[in-house]
Amino acid sequence: MGLSVPCFFSFVRFLFCLCFLHHLAVSLHFASSMMQPLCHDDERSALLKFKQSISVDDFYCYDPFSSYPKVESWKLEGGNSSSSDCCSWDGIKCDEETGHVIKLDLYSSCLSGSINSTSTLFHLVHLQWLSLSYNFFNLSEIPATINNLSRLSHLNLSSSYISGQIPPQLLDLPNLVSLDLSDNSFIEVLGNQTYYLELRVPSLQNLVEKLTNLKVLNLDLVHISSPVPHMLANLSSLTYLSLQECGLQGEFPTKIFRLPNLSVLQLTGNSNLTGYLPEFERSSPLTVLAIGSCGFSGTIPSSLGNLTKLVHLDFSFSSFLGELPISIGNLASLKELDLQGCNFSGQISSSILGNLTQLDYLDLSQSHNKFSGQNSSSLPWIANNTRLKFLYLSNLNLVAIISTPAVEPINQKYPIRNEQPNPIG
């Protein structure tokens, strides 16, 4: 028995209404997902007050390619705060659902001024990412109110002209996965005064115990003056560790070399830091190993050749004994090799350097190493190193190298330098 005509049209109208309501619901959902809420009034106000507390100075635009005063975009539209969305201001990112400011990136923003515990910057309690690097903060100390930002996962204050003791409140940021306080050491020329960051109370041991989620830790030039805690080897997520020129003492825990995710390890310039190289596994992710100007000694294991991902290796001014293992020739990805001031026994085989065809930086200066397979005026391996841009051979008595046939094609393209290089790594 079929439907009557009135019933049929009623059924069609019902289906049409269902389709329309479904389409409307989908459209509203799509529209709501596309509309990000405006930033919160209190956070907008905090940002504007922070802007007022500092200055913009072109003198502190350190990076000629990327520096610009981001805070100059922080303005009220027509003087009306309610219509000014701080989420669209330069250097700021907001949560798409809540509208809270979660990221503040003021890297190299030409900022000058002081930061203290009353700064409204620390009112942005939803921040997860904060970078103030490459600005001038007038040797301010890190305020204790840094612990207001308990949600922080990334904190970068490198090269920001801060000084003094790192506050214990920094350890109240348990979610940190990246901490960079590097390159905050400065010399006042007229007063012959040095300013730097210190990590003593709390200590490096305290930091490692509290910030267990760290993947990146860069404390270059921070005055630590303590041993490296063995607990550092428990940070299995660590991918980047740089503790250069920190005044580290004692023996470096060899287990740190074997951290499963560690890609970069830089310890250069810690003359009182001793230690030995372990056996390296083929699975090691190390791409940078820089332990120059430290007190490491012993022999270099042949398993160093297992570090096939290495692009930078710095053993400069080290106290290693024995021969340079021929397995270093297996480091096919190596681009920078610094053996300045080394005195390996025996002779360095030409096959080692001849196999490193990706090298663009090689420093053999101030060393007394001998090369096998050639006399003092001939280095045939250099013909294979067509990518070399910087070659340092001072005090090797190789003056005649400039005129040898093997070098001439490279010398025409790249300068072979005899002056002292700046430390690398």
C-alpha positions in Angstrom: 0.0 0.0 0.0 1.7 3.2 -1.2 1.9 6.6 0.5 -0.8 9.2 -0.2 0.3 12.4 -2.0 0.1 14.6 1.1 2.1 12.1 3.1 4.7 11.8 0.4 5.2 15.6 0.3 5.4 15.7 4.1 8.1 13.0 4.0 10.0 14.9 1.4 9.8 18.1 3.4 11.0 16.2 6.5 14.1 14.9 4.6 14.8 18.3 3.2 14.7 19.8 6.8 17.1 17.1 8.0 19.5 17.7 5.2 19.4 21.5 5.8 19.9 21.1 9.6 22.9 18.8 8.9 24.4 21.2 6.5 23.9 24.1 8.9 25.5 22.1 11.8 28.5 21.3 9.6 28.9 24.9 8.5 28.7 26.2 12.0 31.3 23.7 13.2 33.6 24.6 10.3 33.1 28.3 11.0 33.8 28.0 14.7 36.9 26.0 14.0 38.1 28.7 11.6 37.5 31.5 14.2 40.4 31.7 16.7 39.4 33.6 19.8 40.9 37.0 20.4 43.7 37.3 23.0 42.7 37.9 26.6 42.6 41.5 27.9 44.9 40.9 30.8 47.5 39.3 28.5 47.2 42.1 26.0 47.8 44.6 28.8 50.8 42.7 30.1 52.4 42.7 26.7 51.8 46.4 26.2 53.2 47.2 29.7 56.3 45.1 28.9 56.8 47.0 25.7 56.6 50.3 27.6 59.2 49.1 30.1 62.0 48.6 27.5 63.4 50.5 24.6 64.1 49.7 21.0 67.6 50.5 19.9 69.1 49.8 16.5 72.5 49.5 18.1 71.3 46.1 19.5 70.0 44.7 16.2 72.7 42.1 16.3 71.6 40.0 13.3 71.8 42.1 10.1 69.6 39.5 8.3 66.8 38.8 10.8 66.9 41.5 13.4 63.9 43.8 13.6 61.9 45.4 16.4 59.0 43.0 16.7 57.4 45.0 19.5 56.7 47.9 17.2 53.7 45.9 15.8 52.2 45.8 19.3 49.7 48.5 19.0 46.1 49.2 19.8 43.9 49.6 16.7 42.3 53.0 16.8 43.1 53.2 20.4 40.5 50.5 21.1 41.9 47.6 23.1 38.9 45.4 22.6 39.4 45.3 18.8 43.2 44.7 19.0 44.1 41.1 18.8 47.5 40.6 20.3 47.6 37.1 18.8 48.3 38.7 15.4 51.3 40.7 16.8 54.8 39.8 15.7 56.5 37.2 17.8 53.3 36.0 19.5 51.4 32.8 19.1 48.1 32.0 20.9 46.4 28.8 21.6 43.8 28.3 18.9 41.1 27.1 21.3 41.6 29.3 24.4 43.3 32.4 22.9 45.9 32.4 25.6 49.4 33.6 24.7 51.6 30.4 24.6 54.6 31.5 22.6 56.7 34.7 22.8 59.6 34.9 20.4 61.6 38.1 20.7 64.9 36.7 19.3 67.1 39.6 18.1 64.4 42.2 18.4 66.7 45.2 19.1 65.5 45.4 22.7 67.3 47.4 25.4 66.4 47.7 29.1 66.2 45.8 32.4 64.0 43.0 33.5 63.1 42.6 37.1 60.6 40.5 39.2 57.8 43.0 38.6 58.0 42.8 34.9 54.5 42.0 33.4 56.2 39.5 31.2 55.8 37.1 34.1 52.0 37.6 34.1 51.8 35.5 30.9 51.3 32.4 32.9 50.2 30.3 29.9 53.5 30.7 28.1 55.0 27.5 26.9 57.8 29.0 24.7 59.9 32.0 25.5 62.9 33.4 23.7 64.6 36.7 24.6 67.9 35.8 23.0 70.2 38.4 21.3 68.9 41.5 23.1 70.4 43.8 25.6 69.0 43.5 29.1 71.6 45.6 30.9 73.1 42.8 32.9 69.8 42.1 34.7 69.6 39.0 36.8 67.0 36.3 36.0 64.1 37.2 38.2 62.8 34.8 40.8 59.3 35.3 39.3 60.4 33.1 36.4 58.6 30.3 38.2 55.3 32.0 37.4 55.7 30.5 34.0 55.3 27.0 35.2 54.1 25.7 31.8 57.3 26.6 30.0 58.8 23.9 27.8 61.3 26.1 25.9 63.4 28.9 27.5 66.1 30.7 25.5 68.0 33.6 27.2 71.2 33.2 25.2 73.3 36.3 24.4 70.8 38.5 26.2 73.2 40.4 28.5 72.0 38.9 31.7 74.2 38.1 34.6 74.4 37.0 38.3 73.3 33.9 40.0 70.7 31.7 38.3 67.8 31.6 40.7 66.6 28.3 42.3 63.1 29.2 41.1 64.3 28.2 37.6 64.1 24.6 38.8 60.3 25.1 39.4 59.8 24.6 35.6 59.4 20.9 35.4 58.1 20.9 31.9 61.3 22.3 30.4 62.6 20.3 27.4 64.9 23.0 26.1 67.0 25.4 28.2 69.6 27.8 26.6 71.4 30.3 28.9 74.6 30.4 26.8 76.9 33.2 25.9 76.2 35.6 28.7 79.7 36.4 29.7 80.9 40.0 29.2 84.0 42.1 29.9 83.7 45.8 30.7 86.6 47.3 28.9 87.1 50.5 30.9 86.5 48.9 34.3 88.2 45.6 33.5 85.1 44.0 35.1 83.7 40.6 34.0 80.0 39.8 34.2 78.6 36.3 33.8 75.9 33.9 34.8 76.6 31.5 37.7 75.1 28.1 38.5 76.3 27.3 42.0 73.2 27.5 44.3 71.4 25.7 42.8 74.1 23.5 41.4 74.3 21.6 38.1 73.5 18.5 40.2 70.3 20.2 41.4 69.3 21.2 37.9 69.8 17.7 36.5 67.7 16.3 39.4 64.8 18.6 38.8 64.6 19.1 35.1 64.4 15.5 34.0 62.6 16.1 30.8 65.4 18.1 29.1 66.3 17.4 25.5 68.4 20.5 24.9 70.8 22.0 27.5 73.1 24.8 26.6 75.1 26.5 29.4 78.1 27.7 27.4 80.1 30.3 29.4 77.9 29.9 32.5 80.3 29.7 35.6 79.6 26.3 37.1 83.0 25.3 38.5 81.9 21.8 39.7 82.1 18.2 38.5 79.7 16.9 36.0 77.0 14.9 37.9 76.7 11.3 37.0 73.0 11.7 37.0 73.3 13.6 33.7 73.7 10.1 32.1 70.1 9.4 33.2 68.6 12.0 30.9 67.9 9.5 28.1 66.0 12.1 26.1 68.9 14.5 25.8 69.8 15.3 22.2 72.0 18.4 22.7 74.5 19.0 25.5 76.8 22.0 25.4 78.9 23.0 28.5 81.8 24.9 26.9 84.0 27.1 29.1 82.1 26.4 32.3 85.0 25.7 34.6 84.0 22.1 34.9 86.2 19.9 37.1 86.8 16.3 37.8 86.3 13.3 35.6 83.6 13.4 32.9 81.2 10.4 33.2 81.8 8.2 30.1 78.2 7.0 30.1 77.1 10.4 28.8 78.9 9.7 25.6 76.6 6.7 25.1 73.3 8.5 25.7 70.9 6.9 23.1 69.6 10.2 21.6 72.6 12.5 22.1 73.5 14.2 18.8 75.6 17.1 20.0 78.2 17.0 22.8 80.4 20.1 23.3 82.8 20.5 26.2 85.6 22.6 24.8 87.5 25.0 27.1 87.2 23.1 30.4 90.9 22.6 31.1 90.3 20.9 34.5 87.8 18.4 33.1 89.5 15.0 32.7 88.2 11.8 31.2 88.6 9.0 28.7 86.8 8.1 25.5 84.6 5.0 25.7 84.1 2.4 23.0 81.5 3.8 20.5 78.6 1.8 19.1 77.6 2.0 15.4 74.1 3.1 16.5 75.5 6.3 18.1 73.6 9.4 16.8 76.5 11.8 17.5 77.0 14.4 14.9 79.2 16.8 16.9 81.9 15.8 19.3 83.9 18.8 20.6 86.3 18.1 23.6 89.2 20.4 22.7 91.2 22.2 25.4 90.0 19.8 28.0 92.1 17.3 30.1 90.9 14.2 28.3 93.7 11.6 27.9 94.3 8.0 27.2 94.1 6.6 23.7 91.5 7.2 21.0 89.6 3.9 20.4 89.4 2.6 16.9 85.6 2.4 17.5 85.6 6.2 16.9 85.2 5.2 13.3 81.8 3.9 14.2 80.5 7.5 14.5 79.6 7.7 10.9 77.2 10.5 11.4 79.9 12.9 12.7 80.2 16.2 10.9 82.3 18.0 13.5 85.2 16.6 15.5 87.4 18.7 17.8 90.3 17.2 19.7 92.4 20.4 19.7 95.0 20.8 22.5 94.1 17.5 24.0 96.4 15.1 25.8 95.6 11.9 24.0 98.3 9.3 23.8 99.1 6.8 21.0 98.3 7.0 17.4 95.4 8.6 15.6 93.4 5.5 14.6 93.1 4.8 10.9 89.4 4.2 11.4 88.8 7.9 11.5 89.0 7.6 7.7 85.5 6.0 8.0 83.9 9.3 9.0 82.7 10.0 5.5 80.3 12.8 6.6 82.9 14.8 8.5 83.1 18.4 7.5 85.2 20.0 10.3 88.2 18.3 11.9 90.3 20.2 14.5 93.5 18.5 15.6 95.3 21.8 16.5 98.0 21.3 19.1 97.8 17.5 19.1 100.9 15.3 19.4 99.9 11.8 18.3 102.7 9.3 18.3 103.7 7.5 15.1 102.6 8.8 11.7 99.2 9.9 10.5 98.4 7.8 7.5 97.5 9.7 4.3 94.5 7.4 3.8 92.9 8.9 6.9 92.7 12.4 5.5 92.4 11.3 1.9 89.1 9.5 2.7 87.5 12.5 4.3 86.3 14.1 1.1 83.6 16.2 2.7 86.0 18.3 4.8 85.7 22.0 4.4 87.7 22.9 7.6 90.9 21.2 8.7 93.3 22.4 11.4 96.6 20.6 11.9 98.5 23.7 13.2 100.8 23.8 16.2 101.1 20.1 16.3 104.1 17.8 15.7 102.4 15.0 13.9 104.1 13.3 11.0 102.4 12.1 7.8 103.3 8.8 6.2 103.8 8.3 2.5 105.2 11.7 1.7 108.0 14.2 2.5 107.5 17.5 4.3 106.7 19.4 1.1 104.1 17.0 -0.4 100.7 16.1 0.9 99.1 14.1 -1.8 95.9 13.4 0.2 94.9 17.0 -0.3 94.1 16.4 -3.9 91.0 14.4 -2.8 89.8 17.2 -0.5 88.3 19.4 -3.1 85.7 20.9 -0.7 88.4 22.4 1.6 87.9 26.1 2.4 90.0 26.5 5.5 93.3 24.7 6.0 95.6 25.6 8.9 99.1 24.2 8.8 101.2 26.7 10.8 104.3 25.3 12.6 104.3 22.2 10.5 107.3 23.3 8.4 105.3 22.9 5.2 106.0 26.2 3.5 106.7 24.4 0.2 103.1 23.1 0.2 101.9 26.2 -1.7 103.9 25.3 -4.7 103.2 21.5 -4.9 101.2 20.3 -7.9 98.7 18.5 -5.7 97.7 21.7 -3.9 97.7 24.2 -6.7 94.2 23.4 -8.0 92.7 23.9 -4.6 94.8 26.9 -3.7 93.5 28.7 -6.6 90.0 28.3 -5.4 90.3 28.3 -1.6 92.9 30.2 0.5 95.3 28.0 2.6 95.8 30.0 5.8 98.6 30.0 8.3 97.1 32.4 10.9 95.5 31.2 14.1 91.9 30.2 13.7 89.2 31.1 16.1 88.1 28.2 18.3 85.2 26.3 16.7 82.6 24.1 18.2 
